[in-house]
Amino acid sequence: MQDRKAPNRIAAAVLSSLGGGVVPRVGLEYITVGRVAEIGALLRDMELVAGGGAAFRFIVGRYGAGKSFLLQTIRNHVMEKRFAVMDCDLSPERRFCGTRGQGLATYRELVRNLSVRARPEGGALPLVLEKWLSSVQTEAVAEGADAGSPDFDAAVSRKIHSVIHEMEDMVNGFDFGQALGRYRRAALENDDEGKAKVLRWFRGEYATKTEARQALGVGSIVTDDNWYDYLKLISAFLVRAGYAGMVIMIDELVNIYRVPHRVTRQYNYEKILAMYNDALQGKARHIAILMCATPQCLEDPDKGVYSYDALRSRLAEGRFSAPNARDLLAPVLRLEPLTYEEMMVLTEKLAALHAGLYGYECAIASEEYLAFLKAEFGRVGAGTHITPREVIRDFVELLNLLYQNPSKRVGDVLGEGGLTSPAQGEAGVSAEYAGFEV
């Protein structure tokens, strides 16, 4: 059970999201169970990233197995560790490249969703730029500049130019530095329009180089071909602004798998390969890239990631991997099903959250939790098809019904809902689960 009560706002958001089959963005600390090994492996990656390295992981699991939940858990944790996070769900309009600007659309979505601890809901780019300017001024004072002297602005400008100079060796780094300088001047002059122009450029919203040159005097813009280079620039800038690194989270990789044209799919997989090689060869720094995929999306030899031979040869599991001996340092992190004990703990946490939100004493007995799980896992095909998402959604519905009908018990609702009764369900439960006791 939970040691502390969740605020009603958080509890309502969590239960509403889970009841609708959606992963909540807040309150995960109240319901997270299991995944200790996977979370530990990813957090070790973050330590390497904070030290100047890079990481690339595919998180693989069936629909509803907890991929998005794991991403959100990591997201919330790393923001507390001074990381900036970008996240994006791929779609027919957002890919890694395409003939209609789908790669640029992905970049724009990532930048729009830039989140930091002080702005966890996204839209943190202006905050990051202001934090950078403030940190530069603080550094100038620490090095002996007097904030009240006429020379203070010159000292700050020298610090800014040194940062800009460091980035000029990177692809498009000169223009990135020019844009930072323009933002600094606009801030000094309280020119909100000038700052907005720079933000538009960082967000990839200029359609032509001519438009960007007229607005800012820069000679390049974010395009479908170079958007990943700009992510690396943003990562380098974030580190100079005081953050530990940048984590890029991309969900719904299945949308690449669903592309009907083979050549288009291959171009997208080629872009993934370029990012993967960048991370593992040390060309990218302070970046972690996490991508979520289903097993079919990854392994299908005709349309999946493995249809691109260069990726298959890098990602395919070796001869010694087994379900009971997983290599958690490999680039592909496969999610194992939650154990029955973990599902039991999860249902207890949800019941406590629900009771706290609606202000009643939870009276569900241990045997009733077990009866619910046996009914869920006792359904035909549950061993290979049921996922935590379905179990959680059913349990939230069960809690709602019990709250609205206080005279009923769990067994009453299970029978009325058409689920297999506990007695009937035991015959369909696996041998491992049949022996599970409270």
Secondary structure, DSSP 8 states (H G I E B T S, - for coil): --SS---HHHHHHHHHHHHTT---SS-GGGT--S-HHHHHHHHHHHHHHHTT-EEEEEEE--TTSSHHHHHHHHHHHHHHTTEEEEEEE-BTTB-SS-TTSHHHHHHHHHHHT-BBTTBTTS--HHHHHHHHHHHHHHHHHHTT--TTSTTHHHHHHHHHHHHHHHHTTSTTHHHHHHHHHHHHHHHHTT-HHHHHHHHHHHTT---SHHHHHHHH--S----TTTHHHHHHHHHHHHHHTT-SEEEEEEE-THHHHT-S-HHHHHHHHHHHHHHHHHHHTT-S-SEEEEEEE-HHHHH-TTTSGGGSHHHHHHHS--TT-BTTB--TTSSEEE-----HHHHHHHHHHHHHHHHHHHT------HHHHHHHHHHHHTSTTHHHH--HHHHHHHHHHHHHHHHH-TT--HHHHHHHTT---HHHHGGGS-HHHHT---
